[in-house]
Protein backbone atom coordinates (compact mmCIF):
# COMPACT_ATOMS: atom_id res chain seq x y z
CA UNK A 1 0.00 0.00 0.00
CA UNK A 2 1.39 3.39 -1.00
CA UNK A 3 0.06 5.95 1.50
CA UNK A 4 1.54 9.02 -0.12
CA UNK A 5 4.09 10.16 -2.67
CA UNK A 6 6.36 13.16 -2.25
CA UNK A 7 8.45 14.39 -5.15
CA UNK A 8 8.80 16.99 -7.88
CA UNK A 9 5.89 17.70 -10.21
CA UNK A 10 7.38 16.68 -13.57
CA UNK A 11 4.36 17.00 -15.88
CA UNK A 12 0.60 17.44 -16.01
CA UNK A 13 -1.68 15.64 -18.44
CA UNK A 14 -5.45 15.86 -18.92
CA UNK A 15 -6.40 13.64 -15.99
CA UNK A 16 -3.13 12.79 -14.30
CA UNK A 17 0.20 14.13 -13.14
CA UNK A 18 3.72 12.73 -13.28
CA UNK A 19 5.62 13.02 -10.00
CA UNK A 20 9.38 12.42 -10.09
CA UNK A 21 10.60 10.62 -6.98
CA UNK A 22 14.39 10.23 -7.12
CA UNK A 23 14.39 9.56 -10.86
CA UNK A 24 11.24 7.41 -10.98
CA UNK A 25 8.19 9.02 -12.60
CA UNK A 26 4.86 8.04 -11.02
CA UNK A 27 1.72 8.59 -13.10
CA UNK A 28 -1.04 9.59 -10.67
CA UNK A 29 -4.68 10.19 -11.61
CA UNK A 30 -6.22 13.21 -9.87
CA UNK A 31 -9.53 15.09 -9.74
CA UNK A 32 -9.49 18.05 -12.13
CA UNK A 33 -10.37 20.39 -9.26
CA UNK A 34 -7.24 19.36 -7.36
CA UNK A 35 -4.99 19.58 -10.42
CA UNK A 36 -5.94 23.25 -10.71
CA UNK A 37 -4.51 23.83 -7.21
CA UNK A 38 -1.10 22.30 -7.87
CA UNK A 39 2.05 24.46 -7.89
CA UNK A 40 4.08 25.03 -11.04
CA UNK A 41 6.02 22.27 -12.80
CA UNK A 42 9.24 21.48 -10.95
CA UNK A 43 7.82 22.25 -7.51
CA UNK A 44 7.69 19.67 -4.72
CA UNK A 45 4.31 18.09 -4.11
CA UNK A 46 2.91 15.57 -1.66
CA UNK A 47 -0.09 13.51 -2.75
CA UNK A 48 -2.09 11.14 -0.56
CA UNK A 49 -2.63 8.08 -2.71
CA UNK A 50 -4.85 5.09 -3.31
CA UNK A 51 -3.48 2.12 -5.27
CA UNK A 52 -6.10 0.38 -7.40
CA UNK A 53 -5.04 -3.10 -8.49
CA UNK A 54 -6.84 -4.77 -11.40
CA UNK A 55 -6.05 -7.86 -13.42
CA UNK A 56 -4.76 -5.75 -16.30
CA UNK A 57 -3.42 -2.66 -14.54
CA UNK A 58 -2.20 -0.95 -11.39
CA UNK A 59 -3.38 2.63 -11.03
CA UNK A 60 -2.45 5.32 -8.53
CA UNK A 61 -5.01 7.95 -7.57
CA UNK A 62 -3.76 11.04 -5.77
CA UNK A 63 -5.32 13.71 -3.56
CA UNK A 64 -4.08 16.91 -1.95
CA UNK A 65 -5.61 16.11 1.44
CA UNK A 66 -6.36 13.02 3.48
CA UNK A 67 -9.95 14.21 3.68
CA UNK A 68 -10.31 14.01 -0.11
CA UNK A 69 -8.75 10.53 -0.04
CA UNK A 70 -11.15 9.39 2.70
CA UNK A 71 -14.15 10.64 0.69
CA UNK A 72 -12.80 8.90 -2.42
CA UNK A 73 -12.59 5.60 -0.54
CA UNK A 74 -16.20 6.00 0.62
CA UNK A 75 -17.31 6.74 -2.94
CA UNK A 76 -15.70 3.65 -4.47
CA UNK A 77 -17.30 1.57 -1.71
CA UNK A 78 -20.68 2.38 -3.25
CA UNK A 79 -21.89 -0.31 -5.64
CA UNK A 80 -21.66 0.89 -9.22
CA UNK A 81 -18.99 3.54 -8.61
CA UNK A 82 -15.44 2.65 -9.57
CA UNK A 83 -12.23 4.67 -9.11
CA UNK A 84 -12.76 6.65 -12.31
CA UNK A 85 -16.35 7.41 -11.25
CA UNK A 86 -15.17 8.54 -7.81
CA UNK A 87 -12.55 10.73 -9.45
CA UNK A 88 -15.22 12.21 -11.71
CA UNK A 89 -17.43 13.11 -8.74
CA UNK A 90 -14.54 14.79 -6.92
CA UNK A 91 -13.68 16.67 -10.12
CA UNK A 92 -17.24 18.05 -10.10
CA UNK A 93 -17.68 18.55 -6.34
CA UNK A 94 -15.27 19.28 -3.50
CA UNK A 95 -15.33 16.90 -0.53
CA UNK A 96 -17.44 19.39 1.46
CA UNK A 97 -19.79 20.06 -1.47
CA UNK A 98 -20.35 16.31 -1.74
CA UNK A 99 -21.09 16.10 1.99
CA UNK A 100 -23.58 18.95 1.66
CA UNK A 101 -25.23 17.26 -1.34
CA UNK A 102 -25.51 13.89 0.44
CA UNK A 103 -26.89 15.41 3.64
CA UNK A 104 -29.40 17.51 1.68
CA UNK A 105 -30.34 14.61 -0.62
CA UNK A 106 -29.32 16.72 -3.64
CA UNK A 107 -29.50 14.11 -6.42
CA UNK A 108 -29.20 16.79 -9.11
CA UNK A 109 -25.81 18.05 -7.89
CA UNK A 110 -24.31 14.55 -7.81
CA UNK A 111 -25.84 13.35 -11.09
CA UNK A 112 -24.36 16.40 -12.84
CA UNK A 113 -21.15 14.35 -12.92
CA UNK A 114 -20.60 12.76 -16.37
CA UNK A 115 -21.31 9.02 -16.15
CA UNK A 116 -23.26 9.26 -12.89
CA UNK A 117 -26.99 8.86 -13.49
CA UNK A 118 -29.91 9.67 -11.23
CA UNK A 119 -30.24 6.11 -9.87
CA UNK A 120 -26.55 5.89 -9.02
CA UNK A 121 -26.71 9.30 -7.33
CA UNK A 122 -29.72 8.19 -5.27
CA UNK A 123 -27.93 5.00 -4.25
CA UNK A 124 -24.83 7.01 -3.29
CA UNK A 125 -26.91 9.29 -1.05
CA UNK A 126 -28.62 6.34 0.66
CA UNK A 127 -25.35 4.48 1.27
CA UNK A 128 -23.29 7.48 2.42
CA UNK A 129 -25.83 9.40 4.49
CA UNK A 130 -25.04 7.38 7.62
CA UNK A 131 -21.28 7.47 6.96
CA UNK A 132 -21.00 11.24 6.61
CA UNK A 133 -21.92 13.33 9.62
CA UNK A 134 -22.17 17.01 10.43
CA UNK A 135 -19.03 17.05 12.56
CA UNK A 136 -16.95 15.87 9.58
CA UNK A 137 -18.07 18.95 7.67
CA UNK A 138 -17.36 21.36 10.49
CA UNK A 139 -14.25 19.63 11.75
CA UNK A 140 -11.91 18.50 8.90
CA UNK A 141 -9.87 15.36 9.53
CA UNK A 142 -6.57 16.81 8.27
CA UNK A 143 -4.15 17.47 11.10
CA UNK A 144 -2.23 20.69 11.14
CA UNK A 145 -5.12 22.87 9.98
CA UNK A 146 -6.71 25.50 12.23
CA UNK A 147 -10.07 23.71 11.92
CA UNK A 148 -8.53 20.43 13.02
CA UNK A 149 -7.11 22.13 16.09
CA UNK A 150 -10.52 23.39 17.21
CA UNK A 151 -11.83 21.64 20.28
CA UNK A 152 -14.84 19.37 20.22
CA UNK A 153 -16.82 21.95 22.19
CA UNK A 154 -16.64 24.44 19.31
CA UNK A 155 -17.76 21.75 16.89
CA UNK A 156 -20.69 20.93 19.16
CA UNK A 157 -21.72 24.62 19.20
CA UNK A 158 -21.61 24.70 15.40
CA UNK A 159 -23.65 21.50 15.16
CA UNK A 160 -26.33 22.92 17.45
CA UNK A 161 -26.38 26.16 15.43
CA UNK A 162 -26.96 24.23 12.20
CA UNK A 163 -29.76 22.21 13.78
CA UNK A 164 -31.35 25.44 15.07
CA UNK A 165 -31.23 27.02 11.60
CA UNK A 166 -32.82 23.93 10.05
CA UNK A 167 -35.54 24.08 12.73
CA UNK A 168 -36.14 27.72 11.70
CA UNK A 169 -36.87 26.54 8.19
CA UNK A 170 -33.55 27.02 6.43
CA UNK A 171 -32.22 24.22 4.20
CA UNK A 172 -29.57 21.81 5.50
CA UNK A 173 -27.01 22.73 2.86
CA UNK A 174 -27.48 26.48 3.28
CA UNK A 175 -27.35 26.19 7.08
CA UNK A 176 -24.12 24.19 6.99
CA UNK A 177 -22.43 26.62 4.65
CA UNK A 178 -23.57 29.65 6.65
CA UNK A 179 -22.30 28.22 9.95
CA UNK A 180 -19.03 27.09 8.42
CA UNK A 181 -18.25 30.69 7.43
CA UNK A 182 -18.48 31.80 11.07
CA UNK A 183 -15.09 31.99 12.73
CA UNK A 184 -15.72 32.97 16.34
CA UNK A 185 -13.58 31.89 19.29
CA UNK A 186 -15.36 30.95 22.51
CA UNK A 187 -18.71 31.64 20.80
CA UNK A 188 -22.05 30.47 22.16
CA UNK A 189 -24.72 28.88 19.99
CA UNK A 190 -26.54 32.23 19.99
CA UNK A 191 -23.39 34.06 18.79
CA UNK A 192 -22.91 31.59 15.95
CA UNK A 193 -26.59 31.81 15.01
CA UNK A 194 -26.51 35.60 14.81
CA UNK A 195 -23.37 35.58 12.67
CA UNK A 196 -24.63 32.73 10.46
CA UNK A 197 -27.91 34.52 9.73
CA UNK A 198 -25.89 37.36 8.18
CA UNK A 199 -24.43 34.84 5.70
CA UNK A 200 -27.79 34.03 4.08
C-alpha positions in Angstrom: 0.0 0.0 0.0 1.4 3.4 -1.0 0.1 5.9 1.5 1.5 9.0 -0.1 4.1 10.2 -2.7 6.4 13.2 -2.3 8.5 14.4 -5.2 8.8 17.0 -7.9 5.9 17.7 -10.2 7.4 16.7 -13.6 4.4 17.0 -15.9 0.6 17.4 -16.0 -1.7 15.6 -18.4 -5.4 15.9 -18.9 -6.4 13.6 -16.0 -3.1 12.8 -14.3 0.2 14.1 -13.1 3.7 12.7 -13.3 5.6 13.0 -10.0 9.4 12.4 -10.1 10.6 10.6 -7.0 14.4 10.2 -7.1 14.4 9.6 -10.9 11.2 7.4 -11.0 8.2 9.0 -12.6 4.9 8.0 -11.0 1.7 8.6 -13.1 -1.0 9.6 -10.7 -4.7 10.2 -11.6 -6.2 13.2 -9.9 -9.5 15.1 -9.7 -9.5 18.0 -12.1 -10.4 20.4 -9.3 -7.2 19.4 -7.4 -5.0 19.6 -10.4 -5.9 23.2 -10.7 -4.5 23.8 -7.2 -1.1 22.3 -7.9 2.1 24.5 -7.9 4.1 25.0 -11.0 6.0 22.3 -12.8 9.2 21.5 -10.9 7.8 22.3 -7.5 7.7 19.7 -4.7 4.3 18.1 -4.1 2.9 15.6 -1.7 -0.1 13.5 -2.7 -2.1 11.1 -0.6 -2.6 8.1 -2.7 -4.9 5.1 -3.3 -3.5 2.1 -5.3 -6.1 0.4 -7.4 -5.0 -3.1 -8.5 -6.8 -4.8 -11.4 -6.0 -7.9 -13.4 -4.8 -5.7 -16.3 -3.4 -2.7 -14.5 -2.2 -1.0 -11.4 -3.4 2.6 -11.0 -2.5 5.3 -8.5 -5.0 7.9 -7.6 -3.8 11.0 -5.8 -5.3 13.7 -3.6 -4.1 16.9 -2.0 -5.6 16.1 1.4 -6.4 13.0 3.5 -9.9 14.2 3.7 -10.3 14.0 -0.1 -8.8 10.5 0.0 -11.2 9.4 2.7 -14.2 10.6 0.7 -12.8 8.9 -2.4 -12.6 5.6 -0.5 -16.2 6.0 0.6 -17.3 6.7 -2.9 -15.7 3.6 -4.5 -17.3 1.6 -1.7 -20.7 2.4 -3.3 -21.9 -0.3 -5.6 -21.7 0.9 -9.2 -19.0 3.5 -8.6 -15.4 2.7 -9.6 -12.2 4.7 -9.1 -12.8 6.7 -12.3 -16.3 7.4 -11.2 -15.2 8.5 -7.8 -12.5 10.7 -9.4 -15.2 12.2 -11.7 -17.4 13.1 -8.7 -14.5 14.8 -6.9 -13.7 16.7 -10.1 -17.2 18.0 -10.1 -17.7 18.6 -6.3 -15.3 19.3 -3.5 -15.3 16.9 -0.5 -17.4 19.4 1.5 -19.8 20.1 -1.5 -20.4 16.3 -1.7 -21.1 16.1 2.0 -23.6 19.0 1.7 -25.2 17.3 -1.3 -25.5 13.9 0.4 -26.9 15.4 3.6 -29.4 17.5 1.7 -30.3 14.6 -0.6 -29.3 16.7 -3.6 -29.5 14.1 -6.4 -29.2 16.8 -9.1 -25.8 18.0 -7.9 -24.3 14.5 -7.8 -25.8 13.3 -11.1 -24.4 16.4 -12.8 -21.1 14.4 -12.9 -20.6 12.8 -16.4 -21.3 9.0 -16.2 -23.3 9.3 -12.9 -27.0 8.9 -13.5 -29.9 9.7 -11.2 -30.2 6.1 -9.9 -26.6 5.9 -9.0 -26.7 9.3 -7.3 -29.7 8.2 -5.3 -27.9 5.0 -4.2 -24.8 7.0 -3.3 -26.9 9.3 -1.1 -28.6 6.3 0.7 -25.4 4.5 1.3 -23.3 7.5 2.4 -25.8 9.4 4.5 -25.0 7.4 7.6 -21.3 7.5 7.0 -21.0 11.2 6.6 -21.9 13.3 9.6 -22.2 17.0 10.4 -19.0 17.1 12.6 -17.0 15.9 9.6 -18.1 19.0 7.7 -17.4 21.4 10.5 -14.2 19.6 11.7 -11.9 18.5 8.9 -9.9 15.4 9.5 -6.6 16.8 8.3 -4.2 17.5 11.1 -2.2 20.7 11.1 -5.1 22.9 10.0 -6.7 25.5 12.2 -10.1 23.7 11.9 -8.5 20.4 13.0 -7.1 22.1 16.1 -10.5 23.4 17.2 -11.8 21.6 20.3 -14.8 19.4 20.2 -16.8 22.0 22.2 -16.6 24.4 19.3 -17.8 21.8 16.9 -20.7 20.9 19.2 -21.7 24.6 19.2 -21.6 24.7 15.4 -23.6 21.5 15.2 -26.3 22.9 17.5 -26.4 26.2 15.4 -27.0 24.2 12.2 -29.8 22.2 13.8 -31.3 25.4 15.1 -31.2 27.0 11.6 -32.8 23.9 10.1 -35.5 24.1 12.7 -36.1 27.7 11.7 -36.9 26.5 8.2 -33.5 27.0 6.4 -32.2 24.2 4.2 -29.6 21.8 5.5 -27.0 22.7 2.9 -27.5 26.5 3.3 -27.4 26.2 7.1 -24.1 24.2 7.0 -22.4 26.6 4.6 -23.6 29.7 6.7 -22.3 28.2 9.9 -19.0 27.1 8.4 -18.2 30.7 7.4 -18.5 31.8 11.1 -15.1 32.0 12.7 -15.7 33.0 16.3 -13.6 31.9 19.3 -15.4 31.0 22.5 -18.7 31.6 20.8 -22.1 30.5 22.2 -24.7 28.9 20.0 -26.5 32.2 20.0 -23.4 34.1 18.8 -22.9 31.6 16.0 -26.6 31.8 15.0 -26.5 35.6 14.8 -23.4 35.6 12.7 -24.6 32.7 10.5 -27.9 34.5 9.7 -25.9 37.4 8.2 -24.4 34.8 5.7 -27.8 34.0 4.1 
